[in-house]
Structures are given as C-alpha cells and as structure tokens.
Amino acid sequence: MSTRHITVTDSIDDVDTVQWAQVAAADTAPVHYTPAYLRAYQTSPLSPFLAARYVTVAEAGRTLAVLPCYLQQQGDPYGFLRGVGIEEADGPALLGHNWYCYDTRVPVRATVPARRDRIIGAVLDALREQAAADGARTAGLVSVPEADPVLDVARDKGWRVAPIVTRFQLPLHSAAGDVFDSYDAYLATLGARTRRTIRQYLRRAADAGVTTAVEAPRPDFLGTVGDLTRRTAAKYDSAGMYPEHAFTDFVMALGDNARVVRVDRGGQTLAAAIVLLDDERLHMWAGGTSHATVDGFSPNYLLWATEIRTAIEGRKRWVEGGRSNQPMKTRHGMKPLRLYACVTPSGA
C-alpha cells in the first residue's frame, strides 16, 4: 500500500498546480479552485488574511485531494457563524475556502465512497492540526452545499455542522440533461408574468438605443464596474467586499476566467458586472446598476438577460447566482441550495 503524504504550503506557487488543476477538474470544482483564481486571490486579496494554506494529499507522487484555506484574524466578518451560535470563529480562524466562494468542497480524485471519505477525513485532520500550529481558535469549512460528503465526514469526527445561508443556482439543462440551445428555451421555463416582463424590457431597451456587450476586463473600465458594484452592495451592507484597487488587480489576474458584461446607452454605463467562467458554470460574481429603471425598463433585468444568454451561448449547464436577493433570483428560475459550516468543536 502506498504511503499517503499530506503537505501544507503557504503559496500556490509551491504546489504542483498541474496536478492541483487535474484534481479540481476531476471533481468538477468551480472556478474558485483553479490555480489562476487562487493566485489572483493570494496576490490581490479582496479581504485581508494572515496567511494562505494549501493542503494537498498525495500517494506515490499523485495528488488525490486539495483544499485552499486562509488564516483570518476575524473568521466571521459577515456574522454567518455567530448567527448559528459558533462564536469562536470571531477570533483567529483557519477556514476554507474563503467567503467569496459559495461552493466550498474538498476536491478529491476518488470515486469509491469509502476511499473518498478517508481522504476527506485526512484533509480535515490536517486542517485541524494546521489551525493549532497557527494558533487559531477554530478550523473549518464554510459554504459547504447540503449533501456534500464533507458534512458527514465532519459529523463523524465530532465537528459542529450547521446551516448558515442559502445560495441560488439556475439550471440551464432539461431533466434529461440536455442543455438549453437558446435564450427562448430558457424563457419558456419561467412564469408567464416574468417572461412577459423580460421581453417587454428587452423591447423598450432596444427602442431606447441601449446596447449590451461581453468583453475581456480592462483596468480603465473596471473602475466603473467596481463603483457600480459597491453602490449596489451597499444596499446589503457589503460594499467593503470590493475594495477599489484590489478589485481591479484581482479581476485582471483572472485572465480568461473573467468577463465584463455591460449595458450602455450613449456614453453612459447603466449596468455592469463581472462574471466568472469554468467548464460547467457562469458565475454572476459582482455587479451593479446606476438606476432602478430607465425609460420604462430595468437595466438590472437587461444585465441578467445578457449574462444568462452568455451562459447559454457558452453551453454552460448552470448559472451560479451567489447568495442574497432571493426574490430576483427565484423570479428568474434559480433554485435554492442550503449551505453549511462545519468547524472543529470548542476546545479542540
């Protein structure tokens, strides 16, 4: 039997990124697990952290599992953990992934459930041991989707597991698994009132001379996107998630994993967003609008229409809508998915 090796490094450049990417792809992990995303977050963090920790499990030189995590002075900046009685994460905490990822998992290159669970268990043990070495009050994973095997492994180890928030996903495929071949096919899945409103807004926007575009990020325009994003995020008390300079540097470092979606009229940008891309998904990552309505239509609805159309044209299976703003997301056909935190027990 091969000896299992567990390694913890503090830079993505010190891991075998080729094998890391292979593990993430084998587990269909989202863009947040790609070396490009991790390098961008390491060099241009949107939220400060004390140290990055990259956990890898390997046997016979072959990487089997990976996990990025971050030592944070304040592990619960948005109060999700305090809300379910996990107070110790307020102090220094070693948590994976980060709060900008709403799909935390332990990517594993193993299909047999028993072997997969043993490998996940080894990762959790390494996370706990590293947290102790770092002087953290707790270790854990946040934003783990319900039914993920990580949760059962954590429970078996006596970790505290609790639901914290809901994320939203839009399936772009039929029950038979066929992806939608047109935006109209997607619209047909919505309620009649929502479908009528979207089509009406699209007509009014066209009559008003509004244009839409999807383009590669440019530093000069990212200032506009960031400003619109912060103005919209302020409604949810989260404008601080997108600091000006780090926002631009982070997005530019993502390369082909990021696109800008924009809605313009004349020389004015009415709405803009950053979307992230991976093989299966388009992520509605960050964006905002300047006006709730213009000339009888909503720029935000037009922005969403362009993002969803882009996902369909790119043959994606899902649009990831992130957290919050449930009314808008369910109106557009998104489905709720409960997210959990699992952390080491008090005193562990």
Secondary structure, DSSP 8 states (H G I E B T S, - for coil): ---EEEEEES-GGGS-HHHHHHHHHHTT--GGGSHHHHHHHHHS-SS--SEEEEEEEEETTEEEEEEEEEEESSS-TTSTTGGGT-GGGGSSEEEES-TT-S-----BS--SHHHHHHHHHHHHHHHHHHHHHHT-SEEEEEEEETT-HHHHHHHHTT-EEEEEEEEEEEE-B-TTS-B-SSHHHHHTTS-HHHHHHHHHHHHHHHHTTEEEEEE---HHHHHHHHHHHHHHHGGGT-GGGS-HHHHHHHHHHTGGGEEEEEEEETTEEEEEEEEEE-SSEEEEEEEEES-S-BTTB-HHHHHHHHHHHHHHHTT-SEEEEEES-HHHHHHTT-EEEEEEEEE--TT-
